[in-house]
């Protein structure tokens, strides 16, 4: 899949386009991408997704913006897996945010991307102060040479599939509901980096997985599966949180203890899939109490994974 930014090479072909943040690439996004790829193929166009970095809500209100479900790298990988041919990342800046809706259509959709067919959601808004809407898009279609199609919302069990619904399920520890909305277990990818090596001293060596953002959508202790270490996924237990027994920094850390594994994982890029929540994070009186709890967490994770494997 081709990744483009900013002004594009004039030789790039016209596109069938959809626009959005596509955070998490849940089942609703997947249905949209399937429709996009299918129509692009029929029209001999390049299937393209236009997304924004940072998320507009992160730009306007970083403290209250929703937590991200996936990094830009993971978004790229998931879009490629769904056969999208091009991802265009628009840097979201003050000047871009001030772009009037008609100027957005002319400069970005028509001139920059050469859009010939556009697929948008029912509630799509664009341009300065979100003033642009479906009526404006349709009124400009003839002038700028594109067609517009509206994608209806995707629902499961009567509830709209959305990134917000996924975040709510993860925050509640309901990983089964999150998996149903995503179509896969929720996971975090990152590089293994050096930590304080306290787990090794406690008898439970851990891989410290670098987080791209300090506000993950879930916290607690989990049974996990880890990819990126050899050909076979590894089972383990993970702690994701601020480690109140160890530090008062408030910085989120993802640590994974792999069962029946020894080796050097530093600099490896791994994906941690969260399968079952064991408990919330807690603060313990001392390291001995923490060590005893880690042992119980390991047994709980092994029990779940064994039952899960035999289910």
TORLUMTI-335353 format. One record per residue (C-alpha): residue number from 0; residue in one letter; z, y, x. Coordinates in steps of 0.001 Angstrom, whole numbers. Example, Ala and Ser with C-alpha at 12.3 -4.5 7.8 and 13.67 -1.06 7.14 Angstrom:
TORLUMTI-335353
<rec 0, A, <7800, -4500, 12300>> <rec 1, S, <7140, -1060, 13670>> 
***
This chain:
TORLUMTI-335353
<rec 0, X, <0, 0, 0>> <rec 1, X, <-902, 3473, 1212>> <rec 2, X, <1889, 6053, 1562>> <rec 3, X, <887, 9736, 1396>> <rec 4, X, <2764, 13052, 1531>> <rec 5, X, <1916, 16687, 847>> <rec 6, X, <-1738, 17684, 1135>> <rec 7, X, <-4010, 14665, 1164>> <rec 8, X, <-7181, 13660, 2927>> <rec 9, X, <-10099, 14889, 819>> <rec 10, X, <-11854, 11555, 1311>> <rec 11, X, <-9199, 9627, -639>> <rec 12, X, <-10599, 8247, -3918>> <rec 13, X, <-9578, 9300, -7456>> <rec 14, X, <-6530, 7667, -8986>> <rec 15, X, <-4991, 6237, -12095>> <rec 16, X, <-1550, 7825, -11930>> <rec 17, X, <1952, 7525, -13251>> <rec 18, X, <4797, 9911, -12429>> <rec 19, X, <8534, 9450, -12102>> <rec 20, X, <11506, 8671, -9903>> <rec 21, X, <11208, 4912, -10487>> <rec 22, X, <14771, 4394, -9297>> <rec 23, X, <15476, 671, -9144>> <rec 24, X, <12073, -424, -10533>> <rec 25, X, <13700, -1991, -13630>> <rec 26, X, <11861, -3911, -16370>> <rec 27, X, <10756, -698, -18071>> <rec 28, X, <9202, 515, -14822>> <rec 29, X, <7647, -2896, -14287>> <rec 30, X, <5914, -2784, -17674>> <rec 31, X, <4577, 680, -16802>> <rec 32, X, <3301, -480, -13412>> <rec 33, X, <1588, -3488, -14961>> <rec 34, X, <-234, -1205, -17414>> <rec 35, X, <-1150, 1206, -14591>> <rec 36, X, <-2556, -1483, -12304>> <rec 37, X, <-4489, -3112, -15121>> <rec 38, X, <-6128, 143, -16244>> <rec 39, X, <-6891, 1222, -12686>> <rec 40, X, <-8698, -2061, -12112>> <rec 41, X, <-10732, -1651, -15311>> <rec 42, X, <-11746, 1901, -14379>> <rec 43, X, <-12386, 1203, -10675>> <rec 44, X, <-9651, 3684, -9719>> <rec 45, X, <-6803, 3467, -7215>> <rec 46, X, <-3439, 2791, -8861>> <rec 47, X, <-1005, 5479, -7694>> <rec 48, X, <2627, 6451, -8289>> <rec 49, X, <3777, 10033, -7782>> <rec 50, X, <7483, 10281, -7004>> <rec 51, X, <9825, 12941, -5658>> <rec 52, X, <12139, 13184, -2659>> <rec 53, X, <14878, 14121, -3127>> <rec 54, X, <15428, 13284, -6776>> <rec 55, X, <15169, 16606, -8702>> <rec 56, X, <18743, 16245, -9945>> <rec 57, X, <19898, 15796, -6344>> <rec 58, X, <18154, 19053, -5502>> <rec 59, X, <19635, 21097, -8349>> <rec 60, X, <23116, 19525, -8595>> <rec 61, X, <23828, 17175, -5670>> <rec 62, X, <27481, 16611, -6607>> <rec 63, X, <26713, 15460, -10157>> <rec 64, X, <23381, 13716, -9523>> <rec 65, X, <23244, 10021, -10443>> <rec 66, X, <23796, 7486, -7694>> <rec 67, X, <20605, 5953, -6349>> <rec 68, X, <19782, 2357, -7170>> <rec 69, X, <17359, 1976, -4261>> <rec 70, X, <16358, 3730, -1073>> <rec 71, X, <12859, 5156, -665>> <rec 72, X, <12038, 2225, 1620>> <rec 73, X, <13073, -300, -1047>> <rec 74, X, <11156, 1613, -3695>> <rec 75, X, <8052, 1367, -1498>> <rec 76, X, <8551, -2389, -1089>> <rec 77, X, <9026, -2974, -4819>> <rec 78, X, <5995, -891, -5788>> <rec 79, X, <3874, -2804, -3282>> <rec 80, X, <5153, -6080, -4721>> <rec 81, X, <3893, -4942, -8129>> <rec 82, X, <426, -4340, -6637>> <rec 83, X, <463, -539, -6719>> <rec 84, X, <-2117, 650, -4180>> <rec 85, X, <-748, 4069, -3298>> <rec 86, X, <2575, 5907, -3340>> <rec 87, X, <2505, 9688, -3060>> <rec 88, X, <5872, 11243, -2192>> <rec 89, X, <6146, 14891, -3188>> <rec 90, X, <8844, 16792, -1324>> <rec 91, X, <10999, 18449, -3987>> <rec 92, X, <11747, 21956, -2731>> <rec 93, X, <12588, 25318, -4262>> <rec 94, X, <8950, 26406, -4227>> <rec 95, X, <7820, 23151, -5823>> <rec 96, X, <10536, 23391, -8488>> <rec 97, X, <9259, 26892, -9352>> <rec 98, X, <5677, 25697, -9877>> <rec 99, X, <4488, 26561, -13373>> <rec 100, X, <3337, 23554, -15465>> <rec 101, X, <-346, 24554, -15477>> <rec 102, X, <-274, 25109, -11721>> <rec 103, X, <1299, 21650, -11272>> <rec 104, X, <-1564, 20073, -13205>> <rec 105, X, <-4216, 22000, -11291>> <rec 106, X, <-2821, 21768, -7759>> <rec 107, X, <-1085, 18378, -7748>> <rec 108, X, <-2699, 16205, -10397>> <rec 109, X, <-6272, 17497, -10234>> <rec 110, X, <-6886, 18801, -6711>> <rec 111, X, <-4399, 16893, -4563>> <rec 112, X, <-4480, 13477, -6240>> <rec 113, X, <-7783, 13626, -8159>> <rec 114, X, <-6237, 12092, -11249>> <rec 115, X, <-8659, 10539, -13726>> <rec 116, X, <-6200, 8610, -15908>> <rec 117, X, <-2522, 9450, -16424>> <rec 118, X, <218, 7218, -17821>> <rec 119, X, <3505, 8913, -18759>> <rec 120, X, <6684, 8087, -20665>> <rec 121, X, <7489, 9449, -24099>> <rec 122, X, <9983, 12017, -22794>> <rec 123, X, <8025, 13217, -19745>> <rec 124, X, <8516, 16905, -18824>> <rec 125, X, <7217, 18769, -15795>> <rec 126, X, <6899, 22107, -14051>> <rec 127, X, <9350, 25012, -13718>> <rec 128, X, <12324, 24672, -16088>> <rec 129, X, <10726, 21450, -17408>> <rec 130, X, <8509, 23613, -19603>> <rec 131, X, <5479, 21297, -19436>> <rec 132, X, <5140, 18616, -22110>> <rec 133, X, <2696, 16108, -23572>> <rec 134, X, <917, 18722, -25673>> <rec 135, X, <154, 20813, -22578>> <rec 136, X, <-1023, 17773, -20600>> <rec 137, X, <-3431, 16852, -23367>> <rec 138, X, <-4676, 20413, -23787>> <rec 139, X, <-5579, 20577, -20067>> <rec 140, X, <-7119, 17097, -19891>> <rec 141, X, <-10693, 18191, -20612>> <rec 142, X, <-10579, 21064, -18138>> <rec 143, X, <-9299, 18919, -15264>> <rec 144, X, <-11075, 15667, -16035>> <rec 145, X, <-8337, 13162, -16859>> <rec 146, X, <-7186, 11083, -19825>> <rec 147, X, <-3566, 10704, -20935>> <rec 148, X, <-1803, 7610, -22274>> <rec 149, X, <1804, 7428, -23485>> <rec 150, X, <3914, 4420, -22515>> <rec 151, X, <6482, 3497, -25187>> <rec 152, X, <10030, 2749, -24111>> <rec 153, X, <10885, -848, -23226>> <rec 154, X, <13960, -2290, -24956>> <rec 155, X, <16135, -5366, -24539>> <rec 156, X, <18488, -6464, -27311>> <rec 157, X, <17844, -3159, -29064>> <rec 158, X, <18788, -1026, -26038>> <rec 159, X, <16371, 1058, -24027>> <rec 160, X, <15876, -206, -20484>> <rec 161, X, <16649, 2664, -18126>> <rec 162, X, <18071, 3443, -14703>> <rec 163, X, <21118, 4916, -16470>> <rec 164, X, <21719, 1596, -18265>> <rec 165, X, <21504, -257, -14955>> <rec 166, X, <23994, 2138, -13346>> <rec 167, X, <26394, 1734, -16272>> <rec 168, X, <26259, -2063, -16005>> <rec 169, X, <26861, -1974, -12250>> <rec 170, X, <29755, 487, -12578>> <rec 171, X, <31341, -1821, -15169>> <rec 172, X, <30955, -4850, -12891>> <rec 173, X, <28563, -6452, -15389>> <rec 174, X, <26118, -7873, -12867>> <rec 175, X, <24536, -10239, -15402>> <rec 176, X, <23467, -7301, -17594>> <rec 177, X, <22233, -5376, -14553>> <rec 178, X, <20178, -8393, -13483>> <rec 179, X, <18703, -8718, -16974>> <rec 180, X, <17636, -5055, -16913>> <rec 181, X, <16228, -5243, -13386>> <rec 182, X, <14667, -8677, -13622>> <rec 183, X, <16431, -9627, -10357>> <rec 184, X, <19942, -9433, -8873>> <rec 185, X, <20951, -5962, -7757>> <rec 186, X, <20937, -5583, -3982>> <rec 187, X, <21400, -3103, -1158>> <rec 188, X, <19287, -3228, 1991>> <rec 189, X, <20283, -1800, 5332>> <rec 190, X, <20634, -2289, 9042>> <rec 191, X, <23694, -3994, 10527>> <rec 192, X, <25587, -1458, 12626>> <rec 193, X, <28737, -1460, 14728>> <rec 194, X, <32006, -904, 12882>> <rec 195, X, <35661, -1007, 13838>> <rec 196, X, <35536, -4829, 14227>> <rec 197, X, <38800, -5132, 12295>> <rec 198, X, <37498, -8096, 10306>> <rec 199, X, <37138, -10103, 13495>> <rec 200, X, <40771, -9388, 14379>> <rec 201, X, <41831, -10547, 10907>> <rec 202, X, <39874, -13785, 11277>> <rec 203, X, <37007, -12788, 8973>> <rec 204, X, <34156, -11334, 11028>> <rec 205, X, <31992, -8987, 8981>> <rec 206, X, <28541, -7428, 9195>> <rec 207, X, <28746, -3676, 8583>> <rec 208, X, <25604, -2776, 6602>> <rec 209, X, <24506, 840, 6890>> <rec 210, X, <24398, 2695, 3563>> <rec 211, X, <21696, 5306, 2993>> <rec 212, X, <23889, 7213, 543>> <rec 213, X, <27661, 7582, 323>> <rec 214, X, <27864, 7058, -3466>> <rec 215, X, <26804, 3487, -4183>> <rec 216, X, <26468, 2566, -7891>> <rec 217, X, <29142, -149, -7668>> <rec 218, X, <32376, -788, -5789>> <rec 219, X, <34687, -3729, -5324>> <rec 220, X, <34700, -7252, -3896>> <rec 221, X, <31741, -9521, -4636>> <rec 222, X, <30229, -12943, -4123>> <rec 223, X, <26886, -12234, -2459>> <rec 224, X, <23710, -13724, -1082>> <rec 225, X, <22197, -12214, 2062>> <rec 226, X, <18532, -12306, 3098>> <rec 227, X, <17106, -11295, 6455>> <rec 228, X, <19010, -13766, 8641>> <rec 229, X, <16608, -16579, 9399>> <rec 230, X, <14470, -18369, 6833>> <rec 231, X, <17275, -19238, 4395>> <rec 232, X, <19512, -16878, 2422>> <rec 233, X, <23189, -16956, 3428>> <rec 234, X, <26198, -16920, 1106>> <rec 235, X, <29217, -14727, 1613>> <rec 236, X, <31741, -12282, 265>> <rec 237, X, <31285, -8509, 439>> <rec 238, X, <33524, -5494, 200>> <rec 239, X, <31928, -2245, -926>> <rec 240, X, <34201, 770, -1070>> <rec 241, X, <36343, 3231, 840>> <rec 242, X, <38787, 672, 2377>> <rec 243, X, <42020, 2421, 1327>> <rec 244, X, <44228, 78, 3373>> <rec 245, X, <42352, 974, 6577>> <rec 246, X, <41405, 4641, 6293>> <rec 247, X, <41648, 7764, 4153>> <rec 248, X, <38178, 9023, 5091>> <rec 249, X, <36747, 8397, 1622>> <rec 250, X, <33492, 7150, 3147>> <rec 251, X, <31914, 4141, 1462>> <rec 252, X, <31365, 1079, 3641>> <rec 253, X, <29580, -2208, 2902>> <rec 254, X, <31030, -5140, 4856>> <rec 255, X, <29849, -8723, 4451>> <rec 256, X, <31571, -11881, 5644>> <rec 257, X, <29085, -14756, 5840>> <rec 258, X, <30315, -18295, 5311>> <rec 259, X, <29676, -20851, 8048>> <rec 260, X, <27887, -18414, 10324>> <rec 261, X, <28375, -17189, 13853>> <rec 262, X, <25967, -15023, 15781>> <rec 263, X, <24938, -11503, 16658>> <rec 264, X, <23528, -9589, 13685>> <rec 265, X, <23501, -6087, 15167>> <rec 266, X, <20299, -4180, 14353>> <rec 267, X, <19169, -6858, 11873>> <rec 268, X, <17821, -5454, 8596>> <rec 269, X, <19385, -7402, 5740>> <rec 270, X, <19460, -7359, 1951>> <rec 271, X, <22766, -8029, 212>> <rec 272, X, <22403, -9300, -3370>> <rec 273, X, <25497, -8900, -5562>> <rec 274, X, <25970, -11973, -7752>> <rec 275, X, <29507, -11764, -9128>> <rec 276, X, <32358, -9271, -9068>> <rec 277, X, <35635, -10802, -7946>> <rec 278, X, <37910, -7781, -8261>> <rec 279, X, <38279, -4033, -7774>> <rec 280, X, <39171, -2561, -4415>> <rec 281, X, <42920, -2201, -3782>> <rec 282, X, <45276, -704, -1222>> <rec 283, X, <47674, -3140, 488>> <rec 284, X, <51004, -2532, 2164>> <rec 285, X, <49909, -3909, 5552>> <rec 286, X, <47189, -5877, 7328>> <rec 287, X, <48915, -9221, 6711>> <rec 288, X, <48722, -8649, 2962>> <rec 289, X, <45083, -7631, 3305>> <rec 290, X, <44305, -10752, 5357>> <rec 291, X, <45895, -13005, 2721>> <rec 292, X, <43840, -11316, -18>> <rec 293, X, <40606, -11705, 1960>> <rec 294, X, <41303, -15440, 2195>> <rec 295, X, <41726, -15601, -1597>> <rec 296, X, <38525, -13581, -2075>> <rec 297, X, <36615, -16031, 118>> <rec 298, X, <37813, -18967, -1971>> <rec 299, X, <36925, -17172, -5196>> <rec 300, X, <33434, -16366, -3897>> <rec 301, X, <32870, -19942, -2714>> <rec 302, X, <33976, -21254, -6094>> <rec 303, X, <31573, -18996, -7968>> <rec 304, X, <28660, -19726, -5620>> <rec 305, X, <29212, -23484, -5917>> <rec 306, X, <29296, -23278, -9701>> <rec 307, X, <26275, -20927, -9671>> <rec 308, X, <24323, -23326, -7449>> <rec 309, X, <25052, -26273, -9726>> <rec 310, X, <24368, -24422, -12961>> 
***
